Amino acid sequence: MSHLTHRAIAAVLILAALSTSALAQEGADVGAKIRETQALVAKEFRHILREEMMLTEEESKAFWPLYERYSAEKRVINEPYLAGLIEYVDRYYNGDLSDEDAERLMSTYFDVEQAELEKRHEYVKKFGEVMSDVKVMRFFQLENKVQAEVNAALAVTIPLADPR
């Protein structure tokens, strides 16, 4: 992976960390901060893809519309997770997270994870129709690396459930 990718992924991590670091201080504004971070990461990820996918002109013409569909479908899948994350943080700071809430939020999380995995699997085939399997692998590796950085930033800033 090029030096640029390391810098770009570091930039994503910094964006995610800066945006999510305000969560503990601004409990009421958590939804806006999470959505702002999501938009920044999506924008930076597009930049990473442009720099790192090594697409030919022909591949690029087919890839970008397909990627936009994939990205839009993933946003729909992830919406319940984001809503649950926002609800969790609000409930945490309000001190009203019940066992029922925890069970529902965990169920939503696992449902979203499963749906996202299925969507990714579906798009392996679709991306494979417009570029080589090695490039498809590279795409998902880049996506995984960026998502790992975002998850790490969230793990640092999202408080653990308090069983009281």
Residue, then its C-alpha position, 0 to 999 in steps of 0.5 A: m500500500s502506498h504512503l498516500t493510503h497510510r496518510a489518507i487512512a490517518a486523515v480519516l482516523i483524525l476526522a473520526a476522532l475529532s468529530t466523535s471526541a465531542l460526544a462526551q461533551e455534547g450528549a444532546d448533539v451526538g446525532a449531528k456529530i455522528r452524521e457529520t463524521q459519517a459524511l467526512v469519512a465517506k468523502e475521504f474514502r472516495h478520495i482514497l479510492r480515486e488514489e488507490m484503486m488503480l482503475t483504467e479509464e474503462e474500469s473507472k466509468a463502470f466502477w463509479p456508478l456501481y460504487e455509488r449504488y453500493s454506497a447508497e444501499k449500505r447507507v440504508i442498511n446502516e441507518p438503523y445502526l446509526a439511529g441505535l448508536i445515537e439512541y444508546v449515547d443519549r440513553y447512556y448520558n440520560g441514565d435510562l438504558s434498560d435491559e429491553d433497550a440493550e437487547r433491542l439495540m444489540s439485535t439491531y446491531f447484529d441484524v445490520e452487521q448481517a445485512e451489510l455482510e450480505k450486501r458486500h458479498e452481493y457486490v463482490k460479484k457486481f464489482g467483479e464484472v467491471m474489474s479484476d478480482v484482485k482489484v475487487m479484493r483491493f477495494f474491500q481491503l481499503e473499505n475494511k481498513v477505513q472502517a477499522e479506523v472509524n470503529a477504533a475512534l468510536a470505541v475510544t469515545i462511545p462509553l461502555a454500558d453502565p450496568r448499575 
